[in-house]
Amino acid sequence: MKIDAIGDSITEGYPYSRQNSWVEHIAQVLKFEILNQGICGDLTKGMFKRFQRDVLAFTPTHAIILGGTNDAAAGYLLSSVSANYTAMVVMSCQQGIIPVLGLPIPSLLPEEEKSLIEYRSWLKDYANRENILYIDFYSPFLTAVKAGQAARLFIDEVHPSLEGYKLMGETAVYSLERVNASLDGQSSNCEYRNRGENYLVEQILPNLFRIEIPLPKIPLKTINSYVFKGKERHLIIDTGMNREECFNAMISGLAEIGVDLTMTDFVITHYHVDHAGLIARLVAPGCKVYASEQDRKVIIDASGQSTEKYWKSVQDYGAYHGFSPEQLRTAIESHPGFRFMPERAVEITPLAEGDVLSVGGYNLRCIATPGHTVGHISLYEPDWKFFISGDHILGKVTPNISQASDDEDALAVYFSSLDKVYHLEIHQVLPAHKTVLNDCRGRINQLKEHHFSRLEEIWQILKNKSPLNAYEVAARMTWEIKREWDEFPVQQKWFAHGEAIAHIKYLEREGRIVSCGEEENSIRWAVN
């Protein structure tokens, strides 16, 4: 591959030398022949005028085109900038050169950034429409800025620092490695996100990646596995289920990032199988697996010699709260936690509140966030102010809060954990499912409001008809599944049933409902 990079001062490497530019980083890492044709102060119009001399004359295989910052400062309209970009793309294609568009990094000057937002939107739409490769230099910088790390990546309001140029280089390298797999001149989308056949790999911050792993036939569809790449050790947060689809996605994603499992430790945020299922297949001899003491015991019991005993306790508790024996057998036999649990027990090191794991330049502090499970943990980076939430806080999805035994009050514990996290300074929540969140406190308020509404709904159900067991209450609650209760898949009945128990126990603790004792071998409640 022979590359020609044309642009302005941000391509040139200002205020440093070209040897410190993102272009030079590509050359050093990928060993490609690459020309830096950045000129300080140039506009996209100037880039177009010198395109023949500085790009076409050198007959590269690929031309990276990154400009627009000076156009934004000068107040040029999108129509002018888009015309210059289009002309450079057309000239490249006419000469058999593959164009690669760069999405400009943010400007810390509001008026310039306003124009750059418009330019980026057009560039992305144009690239997708015309099937043109592009490198998203913007998103990793935006993530850092939102995390309060602008001072690390910028030397002034416009130009990257040395660390910023390195991040640009890493982003470009990651994209160009995908391009290098095929030199047949066929274009494809090539931003710093790369979607394989069954997975997505995304760089979030320096040395921090997300692998989106499929969860076949599970409503959540995918899980986010976060990967920290260090010089000596790596760290993976959560694994996916013990299924070939999950395993293949994880291995493929790690290969793209360049992570060696023999140098990799793991954190399991909680025992659920979509988070812990693959651990036995991934952990190498001498590597550590961390989890809370409480969930550590569940993982070992569910996947070791106590498996039968563990699932018997689950079945007995479900029956005590109104789930029929026939449905229970079906629910457990088809339960992902039963079918796709770790293939063997592994040694797990307890991770407790306040413990710190250092990797890839980050210091991850363990925050105990029980509720979703009795031993759920999250990780907080106080300098970058991101929060790896597991299933404690999710975006459009509400975490399931279920009761697993009468020894706990899961919902009360969950509320307490939400209150603890509310007081942390968090710029980004990296959840186990769906997309990144930027308003942690706002989402906490929404989650609490959801559960308060659930509590009122259950109280009204019991006020209208008592006594009822948890299964009968769940059958009368409103759910997102637009079906009658009898048509619910048994697994969804199981999750709904567990959530009903958690809310019933909370109302009982508040004294708003009371237990009426057992009837037909299940416990029932009525309003107080």
C-alpha positions as CSV (number, residue, x, y, z in Angstrom):
1,M,0.0,0.0,0.0
2,K,1.3,3.5,-0.9
3,I,-0.5,6.4,0.7
4,D,-0.6,10.1,0.1
5,A,-2.2,12.2,2.9
6,I,-3.3,15.7,1.9
7,G,-4.5,18.2,4.4
8,D,-3.8,21.3,6.5
9,S,-1.8,21.9,9.7
10,I,-3.5,19.0,11.5
11,T,-2.0,16.6,8.8
12,E,1.3,18.4,8.8
13,G,1.7,18.0,12.5
14,Y,1.7,21.6,13.7
15,P,3.1,22.9,16.0
16,Y,5.5,20.0,16.0
17,S,7.4,18.5,13.2
18,R,6.1,16.1,10.6
19,Q,7.9,13.4,12.5
20,N,5.3,13.8,15.3
21,S,2.2,13.8,12.9
22,W,-0.4,11.1,12.7
23,V,0.8,10.4,9.2
24,E,4.3,9.4,10.5
25,H,2.6,7.2,13.1
26,I,1.0,5.2,10.3
27,A,4.4,4.9,8.5
28,Q,6.1,3.7,11.7
29,V,3.5,1.2,12.7
30,L,2.3,-0.2,9.3
31,K,5.6,0.3,7.4
32,F,3.7,1.7,4.4
33,E,5.2,4.1,2.0
34,I,3.3,7.3,2.9
35,L,3.7,11.0,2.0
36,N,2.6,13.8,4.3
37,Q,1.2,16.6,2.1
38,G,-0.2,18.7,4.9
39,I,0.2,22.5,4.6
40,C,-0.4,24.8,7.5
41,G,-3.4,27.1,6.9
42,D,-4.6,25.4,3.8
43,L,-8.3,25.4,2.8
44,T,-10.0,22.6,1.0
45,K,-9.9,24.8,-2.1
46,G,-6.1,25.0,-1.8
47,M,-6.0,21.2,-1.4
48,F,-8.0,20.8,-4.5
49,K,-5.8,23.1,-6.5
50,R,-2.6,21.2,-5.6
51,F,-4.2,17.8,-5.8
52,Q,-2.7,17.0,-9.2
53,R,0.8,18.0,-8.1
54,D,0.8,16.7,-4.5
55,V,-1.3,13.5,-4.9
56,L,-1.9,12.3,-8.4
57,A,1.7,12.8,-9.6
58,F,2.9,10.3,-7.0
59,T,0.4,7.6,-8.1
60,P,-0.5,6.3,-4.6
61,T,-2.8,3.4,-4.1
62,H,-4.8,5.4,-1.5
63,A,-5.3,9.1,-0.9
64,I,-6.3,10.3,2.6
65,I,-8.1,13.6,2.4
66,L,-8.5,15.5,5.7
67,G,-9.4,19.2,5.7
68,G,-12.1,21.7,6.7
69,T,-10.8,23.1,9.9
70,N,-9.5,26.3,8.2
71,D,-12.7,26.5,6.1
72,A,-14.7,26.5,9.3
73,A,-12.6,29.3,10.8
74,A,-13.0,31.3,7.6
75,G,-16.8,30.7,7.6
76,Y,-17.0,28.9,4.2
77,L,-20.4,27.4,3.4
78,L,-20.8,23.6,3.2
79,S,-21.6,23.9,-0.6
80,S,-18.0,25.2,-1.2
81,V,-16.3,22.6,1.0
82,S,-18.4,19.7,-0.3
83,A,-17.6,20.7,-3.9
84,N,-13.9,20.6,-3.2
85,Y,-14.1,17.2,-1.5
86,T,-16.2,15.8,-4.3
87,A,-13.7,17.1,-6.9
88,M,-10.8,15.4,-5.1
89,V,-12.6,12.1,-4.8
90,V,-13.5,12.2,-8.5
91,M,-9.9,13.0,-9.5
92,S,-8.7,10.1,-7.4
93,C,-11.1,7.6,-8.9
94,Q,-10.3,8.7,-12.4
95,Q,-6.7,7.7,-11.7
96,G,-7.5,4.4,-10.0
97,I,-6.6,5.8,-6.6
98,I,-8.8,4.8,-3.7
99,P,-10.0,7.9,-1.8
100,V,-10.2,7.8,2.0
101,L,-12.0,10.7,3.7
102,G,-11.1,11.8,7.1
103,L,-13.7,13.2,9.5
104,P,-12.1,16.2,11.1
105,I,-11.4,16.3,14.9
106,P,-13.4,18.6,17.1
107,S,-12.6,22.3,17.4
108,L,-12.9,23.7,20.9
109,L,-14.1,27.0,19.4
110,P,-17.9,26.9,19.3
111,E,-18.4,28.8,16.1
112,E,-15.9,26.7,14.2
113,E,-17.2,23.5,15.6
114,K,-20.7,24.5,14.5
115,S,-19.5,24.5,10.8
116,L,-17.4,21.4,11.3
117,I,-20.5,19.5,12.6
118,E,-22.2,20.4,9.3
119,Y,-19.1,19.3,7.2
120,R,-18.8,16.0,9.1
121,S,-22.4,15.2,8.6
122,W,-22.1,15.7,4.9
123,L,-18.8,13.7,4.7
124,K,-20.3,10.8,6.4
125,D,-23.5,10.8,4.3
126,Y,-21.5,11.2,1.1
127,A,-19.1,8.4,2.0
128,N,-21.9,6.0,2.9
129,R,-23.9,6.9,-0.2
130,E,-21.0,6.5,-2.6
131,N,-19.4,3.6,-0.7
132,I,-16.2,5.6,0.0
133,L,-13.8,4.6,2.8
134,Y,-13.6,7.0,5.7
135,I,-11.6,7.3,9.0
136,D,-13.5,8.7,11.9
137,F,-10.9,10.9,13.6
138,Y,-13.7,12.8,15.4
139,S,-15.4,10.3,17.7
140,P,-12.4,9.2,19.9
141,F,-11.6,12.9,20.4
142,L,-15.2,13.7,21.2
143,T,-15.3,10.9,23.8
144,A,-12.2,12.3,25.5
145,V,-13.5,15.8,25.5
146,K,-16.8,14.7,27.1
147,A,-14.6,12.9,29.7
148,G,-12.9,16.1,30.6
149,Q,-9.7,15.1,28.9
150,A,-9.4,17.9,26.3
151,A,-6.2,19.2,27.9
152,R,-4.5,15.9,27.2
153,L,-5.3,15.8,23.5
154,F,-5.1,19.5,22.5
155,I,-2.2,21.9,22.5
156,D,-4.6,24.8,21.8
157,E,-8.3,25.1,20.8
158,V,-7.7,23.5,17.3
159,H,-4.5,21.5,17.2
160,P,-3.7,18.1,18.8
161,S,-1.1,17.6,21.4
162,L,1.5,14.9,21.0
163,E,-0.9,12.5,22.7
164,G,-3.6,13.8,20.4
165,Y,-1.6,13.1,17.2
166,K,-0.8,9.6,18.6
167,L,-4.5,9.0,19.0
168,M,-5.2,10.1,15.4
169,G,-2.4,7.8,14.2
170,E,-3.8,4.9,16.2
171,T,-7.3,5.5,14.8
172,A,-5.9,5.7,11.2
173,V,-3.8,2.6,11.7
174,Y,-6.8,0.6,12.9
175,S,-8.8,1.6,9.9
176,L,-6.1,1.1,7.3
177,E,-5.3,-2.4,8.6
178,R,-8.8,-3.3,7.5
179,V,-8.2,-1.7,4.1
180,N,-4.9,-3.6,3.7
181,A,-6.8,-6.9,3.8
182,S,-7.9,-6.2,0.2
183,L,-6.0,-4.1,-2.4
184,D,-8.3,-4.9,-5.3
185,G,-9.6,-1.3,-5.6
186,Q,-13.0,-2.2,-4.2
187,S,-14.1,0.4,-1.6
188,S,-15.9,-0.3,1.6
189,N,-16.8,1.6,4.7
190,C,-13.7,1.9,6.8
191,E,-14.1,4.0,9.8
192,Y,-12.4,3.3,13.2
193,R,-15.4,1.0,13.9
194,N,-15.1,-2.3,12.0
195,R,-18.1,-4.6,11.8
196,G,-17.2,-8.2,11.1
197,E,-19.7,-10.8,10.0
198,N,-21.1,-11.3,13.6
199,Y,-19.4,-8.6,15.7
200,L,-18.4,-5.0,16.0
201,V,-15.0,-3.6,17.2
202,E,-14.8,0.0,18.2
203,Q,-12.1,2.1,19.8
204,I,-13.5,4.3,22.5
205,L,-10.4,5.9,24.0
206,P,-6.7,5.3,23.8
207,N,-6.1,1.6,24.7
208,L,-9.8,1.1,25.3
209,F,-12.0,-0.9,22.9
210,R,-15.5,-2.3,22.8
211,I,-16.3,-5.7,21.2
212,E,-20.0,-6.1,20.5
213,I,-20.7,-9.8,20.8
214,P,-23.9,-11.4,19.6
215,L,-26.4,-13.0,21.9
216,P,-28.4,-15.3,19.6
217,K,-32.1,-15.6,20.4
218,I,-31.8,-13.3,23.4
219,P,-33.9,-10.1,23.4
220,L,-30.9,-7.9,24.2
221,K,-29.2,-9.2,21.0
222,T,-25.6,-8.2,22.0
223,I,-23.3,-7.6,24.9
224,N,-20.5,-5.1,25.1
225,S,-17.2,-6.6,26.1
226,Y,-14.7,-3.8,27.0
227,V,-11.0,-4.5,26.3
228,F,-8.1,-2.6,27.8
229,K,-4.9,-3.0,25.9
230,G,-1.7,-2.5,28.1
231,K,2.0,-2.8,27.5
232,E,2.4,-5.9,29.6
233,R,-1.1,-7.0,30.6
234,H,-4.5,-6.6,29.0
235,L,-8.0,-6.7,30.7
236,I,-11.3,-7.8,29.4
237,I,-14.6,-6.8,31.1
238,D,-17.3,-9.5,30.6
239,T,-17.3,-12.3,28.0
240,G,-20.6,-13.3,26.4
241,M,-22.2,-16.7,26.7
242,N,-20.6,-20.1,26.2
243,R,-21.7,-20.4,22.6
244,E,-19.6,-20.7,19.5
245,E,-21.1,-17.5,18.1
246,C,-19.9,-15.6,21.1
247,F,-16.5,-17.3,21.2
248,N,-15.8,-16.7,17.5
249,A,-16.8,-13.0,17.8
250,M,-14.5,-12.6,20.9
251,I,-11.5,-14.3,19.3
252,S,-12.0,-12.4,16.0
253,G,-12.3,-9.1,17.9
254,L,-9.3,-9.7,20.0
255,A,-7.2,-10.6,17.0
256,E,-8.1,-7.3,15.3
257,I,-7.1,-5.3,18.4
258,G,-4.0,-7.4,18.8
259,V,-4.7,-8.8,22.3
260,D,-2.9,-12.0,23.4
261,L,-5.1,-14.1,25.8
262,T,-2.0,-15.4,27.5
263,M,-1.4,-11.8,28.8
264,T,-5.0,-11.1,29.6
265,D,-6.9,-10.9,32.9
266,F,-10.7,-10.7,33.2
267,V,-13.3,-8.9,35.3
268,I,-16.8,-10.3,35.5
269,T,-19.3,-7.6,36.6
270,H,-21.8,-10.2,37.7
271,Y,-22.6,-13.9,37.4
272,H,-25.2,-13.8,34.6
273,V,-24.3,-16.1,31.8
274,D,-24.0,-13.4,29.1
275,H,-21.3,-11.9,31.2
276,A,-19.5,-14.9,32.6
277,G,-20.3,-17.8,30.2
278,L,-17.2,-17.8,28.2
279,I,-14.7,-17.3,31.0
280,A,-13.5,-21.0,31.2
281,R,-12.7,-21.0,27.5
282,L,-10.9,-17.7,27.4
283,V,-8.8,-17.6,30.6
284,A,-5.2,-18.8,30.1
285,P,-3.0,-20.4,32.7
286,G,-1.5,-17.8,35.0
287,C,-4.1,-15.2,34.2
288,K,-6.6,-13.9,36.7
289,V,-10.3,-13.7,36.8
290,Y,-11.9,-11.1,39.1
291,A,-15.5,-10.9,40.4
292,S,-17.2,-9.9,43.7
293,E,-17.1,-12.5,46.5
294,Q,-20.8,-13.0,46.3
295,D,-21.1,-13.5,42.6
296,R,-17.9,-15.5,42.6
297,K,-19.6,-18.1,44.7
298,V,-22.6,-18.3,42.3
299,I,-20.4,-18.7,39.2
300,I,-18.5,-21.5,40.9
301,D,-21.7,-23.2,42.2
302,A,-23.5,-22.9,38.8
303,S,-20.6,-24.3,36.8
304,G,-18.9,-26.7,39.2
305,Q,-19.9,-29.7,41.2
306,S,-22.8,-27.8,42.9
307,T,-24.6,-27.2,39.6
308,E,-27.6,-29.5,40.4
309,K,-27.9,-28.1,43.9
310,Y,-27.8,-24.5,42.6
311,W,-30.6,-25.0,40.0
312,K,-32.7,-27.0,42.5
313,S,-32.6,-23.9,44.8
314,V,-33.7,-21.7,41.9
315,Q,-36.5,-24.0,41.1
316,D,-37.7,-24.3,44.7
317,Y,-37.8,-20.5,45.1
318,G,-39.7,-20.1,41.9
319,A,-42.3,-22.6,43.0
320,Y,-42.7,-21.0,46.4
321,H,-43.7,-17.8,44.6
322,G,-46.3,-19.4,42.3
323,F,-44.5,-20.7,39.2
324,S,-46.0,-24.0,38.2
325,P,-43.6,-27.1,38.3
326,E,-44.2,-27.8,34.7
327,Q,-43.4,-24.3,33.5
328,L,-40.4,-24.2,35.9
329,R,-38.9,-27.3,34.4
330,T,-39.3,-25.7,30.9
331,A,-37.9,-22.4,32.1
332,I,-34.8,-23.9,33.6
333,E,-34.1,-26.3,30.8
334,S,-34.3,-23.5,28.3
335,H,-32.7,-20.9,30.5
336,P,-29.5,-19.4,28.9
337,G,-27.9,-19.6,32.4
338,F,-28.4,-23.3,32.4
339,R,-27.6,-24.0,28.8
340,F,-24.6,-21.7,28.2
341,M,-22.9,-21.5,31.6
342,P,-19.1,-21.9,31.9
343,E,-18.0,-25.4,30.9
344,R,-16.1,-25.7,34.2
345,A,-15.4,-23.8,37.4
346,V,-12.4,-21.5,37.3
347,E,-10.4,-19.9,40.0
348,I,-11.8,-16.4,40.7
349,T,-10.0,-13.7,42.7
350,P,-12.5,-11.5,44.8
351,L,-12.7,-7.9,43.8
352,A,-14.1,-5.6,46.5
353,E,-15.2,-1.9,46.9
354,G,-12.2,0.4,46.5
355,D,-9.9,-2.1,44.9
356,V,-8.0,-0.7,41.9
357,L,-6.9,-2.4,38.7
358,S,-4.3,-0.4,36.6
359,V,-4.1,-1.2,32.9
360,G,-3.4,0.7,29.7
361,G,-2.9,4.0,31.5
362,Y,-6.1,3.8,33.4
363,N,-6.9,3.2,37.1
364,L,-10.1,1.3,37.4
365,R,-11.7,1.5,40.9
366,C,-14.2,-1.2,41.9
367,I,-17.6,0.2,42.9
368,A,-19.9,-2.3,44.6
369,T,-23.3,-1.9,42.9
370,P,-25.5,-4.8,44.1
371,G,-29.2,-5.0,43.0
372,H,-29.2,-6.5,39.6
373,T,-27.4,-9.4,41.3
374,V,-26.4,-9.5,45.0
375,G,-22.7,-9.1,44.1
376,H,-22.8,-6.9,41.0
377,I,-19.7,-4.6,40.6
378,S,-18.9,-1.7,38.3
379,L,-15.6,0.1,37.5
380,Y,-14.9,3.8,37.7
381,E,-12.0,5.7,36.2
382,P,-11.7,9.0,38.3
383,D,-9.4,10.8,35.9
384,W,-11.2,10.1,32.7
385,K,-14.5,9.9,34.6
386,F,-16.0,7.0,32.7
387,F,-18.0,4.3,34.4
388,I,-18.2,0.7,33.2
389,S,-21.7,-0.1,34.5
390,G,-22.3,-3.8,33.6
391,D,-26.1,-4.2,33.9
392,H,-26.4,-1.7,36.8
393,I,-27.2,1.2,34.5
394,L,-28.4,0.7,30.9
395,G,-29.7,3.1,28.3
396,K,-33.0,2.4,26.6
397,V,-33.3,-0.9,28.5
398,T,-34.3,-1.1,32.1
399,P,-32.1,-3.5,34.1
400,N,-34.1,-6.5,35.4
401,I,-34.2,-6.4,39.2
402,S,-35.2,-9.8,40.4
403,Q,-35.4,-11.5,43.8
404,A,-33.3,-14.6,44.1
405,S,-33.9,-15.4,47.8
406,D,-35.8,-14.1,50.8
407,D,-32.4,-13.2,52.4
408,E,-32.3,-10.0,50.3
409,D,-34.4,-6.9,49.4
410,A,-33.1,-6.6,45.8
411,L,-34.9,-3.4,44.9
412,A,-34.0,-1.5,48.1
413,V,-30.3,-2.5,47.5
414,Y,-30.6,-1.4,43.9
415,F,-31.9,2.0,44.9
416,S,-29.0,2.4,47.4
417,S,-26.5,1.5,44.7
418,L,-28.0,4.0,42.3
419,D,-27.7,6.7,45.0
420,K,-24.1,5.8,45.5
421,V,-23.3,6.2,41.8
422,Y,-25.4,9.4,41.5
423,H,-22.8,11.2,43.6
424,L,-19.8,10.2,41.4
425,E,-18.6,12.6,38.7
426,I,-19.3,10.6,35.5
427,H,-19.1,11.9,32.0
428,Q,-19.7,8.6,30.2
429,V,-21.4,5.4,31.2
430,L,-20.1,2.4,29.3
431,P,-23.0,-0.2,29.7
432,A,-22.9,-3.9,29.1
433,H,-25.7,-3.5,26.5
434,K,-26.7,-1.0,23.9
435,T,-25.0,2.4,23.5
436,V,-22.9,4.8,25.6
437,L,-24.7,7.2,28.0
438,N,-23.7,10.8,28.6
439,D,-26.2,11.8,31.3
440,C,-25.7,9.4,34.1
441,R,-27.7,11.3,36.7
442,G,-30.6,11.8,34.4
443,R,-30.7,8.1,33.6
444,I,-30.6,7.2,37.3
445,N,-33.6,9.5,37.9
446,Q,-35.4,7.7,35.0
447,L,-34.7,4.3,36.4
448,K,-35.9,5.1,39.9
449,E,-39.0,6.7,38.5
450,H,-39.7,3.4,36.5
451,H,-39.5,1.3,39.6
452,F,-41.6,3.7,41.7
453,S,-44.3,3.4,39.0
454,R,-43.9,-0.4,39.1
455,L,-44.4,-0.3,42.9
456,E,-47.6,1.7,42.5
457,E,-48.9,-0.6,39.8
458,I,-48.4,-3.7,42.0
459,W,-50.0,-2.0,45.0
460,Q,-53.1,-1.2,42.8
461,I,-53.2,-4.8,41.5
462,L,-53.3,-6.2,45.1
463,K,-55.7,-3.5,46.2
464,N,-58.1,-4.6,43.4
465,K,-57.7,-8.3,44.1
466,S,-56.0,-10.1,47.1
467,P,-54.4,-12.3,48.1
468,L,-52.2,-13.1,45.1
469,N,-48.9,-14.8,44.6
470,A,-46.0,-13.2,42.6
471,Y,-46.8,-15.2,39.5
472,E,-50.4,-14.0,39.6
473,V,-49.3,-10.4,40.1
474,A,-46.8,-10.6,37.2
475,A,-49.6,-11.8,35.0
476,R,-51.6,-8.6,35.7
477,M,-48.7,-6.2,35.2
478,T,-48.0,-4.2,32.1
479,W,-45.0,-5.3,30.0
480,E,-43.3,-4.2,26.8
481,I,-44.2,-7.6,25.2
482,K,-47.5,-6.9,23.3
483,R,-49.0,-10.3,24.0
484,E,-51.4,-11.8,26.5
485,W,-49.7,-13.3,29.5
486,D,-50.5,-16.9,28.4
487,E,-48.7,-16.2,25.1
488,F,-45.5,-14.9,26.8
489,P,-42.4,-17.1,26.2
490,V,-41.7,-19.0,29.4
491,Q,-38.3,-17.3,29.7
492,Q,-40.0,-13.9,29.7
493,K,-42.5,-15.1,32.3
494,W,-39.5,-16.1,34.4
495,F,-37.9,-12.7,34.3
496,A,-41.2,-10.9,34.9
497,H,-41.9,-13.2,37.8
498,G,-38.6,-12.4,39.4
499,E,-39.1,-8.7,39.0
500,A,-42.6,-8.9,40.5
501,I,-41.1,-10.7,43.6
502,A,-38.5,-7.9,44.1
503,H,-41.1,-5.2,44.0
504,I,-43.5,-7.2,46.3
505,K,-40.7,-7.6,48.9
506,Y,-40.0,-3.9,48.8
507,L,-43.7,-3.1,49.4
508,E,-43.7,-5.6,52.2
509,R,-40.7,-4.0,53.8
510,E,-42.4,-0.6,53.6
511,G,-45.5,-2.1,55.3
512,R,-47.8,-1.3,52.4
513,I,-48.6,-5.0,51.8
514,V,-48.5,-8.1,54.1
515,S,-47.9,-11.8,53.6
516,C,-51.1,-13.9,53.9
517,G,-49.1,-17.1,54.3
518,E,-49.0,-20.1,52.0
519,E,-51.9,-21.3,49.9
520,E,-51.4,-24.2,47.5
521,N,-47.7,-24.3,48.4
522,S,-47.1,-20.7,47.4
523,I,-46.8,-17.5,49.4
524,R,-49.4,-14.8,48.8
525,W,-49.8,-11.1,49.6
526,A,-52.6,-8.5,50.2
527,V,-52.6,-4.7,50.9
528,N,-52.2,-3.7,54.5
